[in-house]
């Protein structure tokens, strides 16, 4: 897979480091240095910002990835990049004016159940702007086939900054209110760093002349803004809806569980940074055979790596929560298994999303996303009231399984391609078998020792089986390279 495997490995290592730092923050520092209410507040503010992000940037980060490689002249490419800065402002400015005029109404609505939210509501808008323009500048780097630094800044910079801020709270150099503002400032600085780096790779000549197919870009962006909003709803709406029904503390418990489970998504997040622009380029050049090959390779590779992460998380989950040490946090253990199952199923899709969003069928991605958003909102409405935070997790899993299956079948019908190979069945069987055997195995030592021992046994067994059965050519080549070194 060449550049895909190379940058995916580096992105994966960055993501693992980022998740490790994030894990320390989430499991050890947030739970010890901040009250449950303030931890729930920061989760709510950031999640709501993510919900707002697609609207503010008008989907331009996706348009840059899709259309940049289709332009052959520097003038058109520069025009596209310039307008990726201008178009979001046409949304941000009027929305900011409206938000200012209706601030009290919006703040009261969001803080009905939790009064603490009211004083910080305006930070949602600014954080969403900083997040949005970061993604635009990151897309500038991606189209130059350079995703690693952006991945580093995205996954590690803020987390290290949060670690520093949390220790400042611990030593009473900052109070919890100042910590909230510090986190927002980190997102602003991250945006500026990404801008500077993007300009060092490629410096466009700013121009207000419109690129070719400007109307097509706007139409595509319109669909992607709606699809992106719907996609964000799937990922973040549970964290938005829980505080409307439950106390902020329960959102903190849920947030920790979702963070742990989302570790399974590391391979996908790493790979898509480079597979998305490559898929867009191949589709622009009508190289459907390359698209099909990458579709299958990405699916099996993601399942192999994600399957191991799934096992390591869920087979050690009881000991992980013992390390957290806060009794109430353990009520979300079931959430970890449910959400990690949904993440594992999403890995099986490989580059499905990239194919949909960058092909002539991109409108269907909008309809699928809209259906997912509507479904997860309805399910959350009923299941949170019925099952609490476990209900939010079930709403996510049901929605992911149903609509991911529909997307697989749609591409099979339209492009005559699907992500599965016979090895897909083998890897699912391997994951299920190892999970079934080791789930009931518990060592009688301290939690950290138990995690190390069980993880070592599971990794060794898993790697040997995957290697011997030749589940993935790319994974076997990687193992061979590591062994030779």
Secondary structure as UniProt FT lines:
FT   HELIX           3..23
FT   HELIX           24..29
FT   HELIX           30..33
FT   HELIX           36..57
FT   TURN            58..59
FT   HELIX           60..67
FT   HELIX           68..70
FT   HELIX           74..101
FT   HELIX           103..110
FT   HELIX           115..120
FT   HELIX           121..142
FT   TURN            143..145
FT   HELIX           148..152
FT   HELIX           153..157
FT   HELIX           158..170
FT   TURN            171..172
FT   HELIX           176..201
FT   TURN            212..213
FT   HELIX           214..245
FT   HELIX           248..261
FT   HELIX           262..265
FT   HELIX           266..284
FT   TURN            285..286
FT   HELIX           288..315
FT   HELIX           317..324
FT   HELIX           327..332
FT   HELIX           333..347
FT   TURN            348..351
FT   HELIX           352..358
FT   TURN            360..361
FT   HELIX           362..387
FT   HELIX           389..415
FT   HELIX           422..438
FT   TURN            439..440
FT   HELIX           447..468
FT   TURN            469..470
FT   HELIX           473..484
//
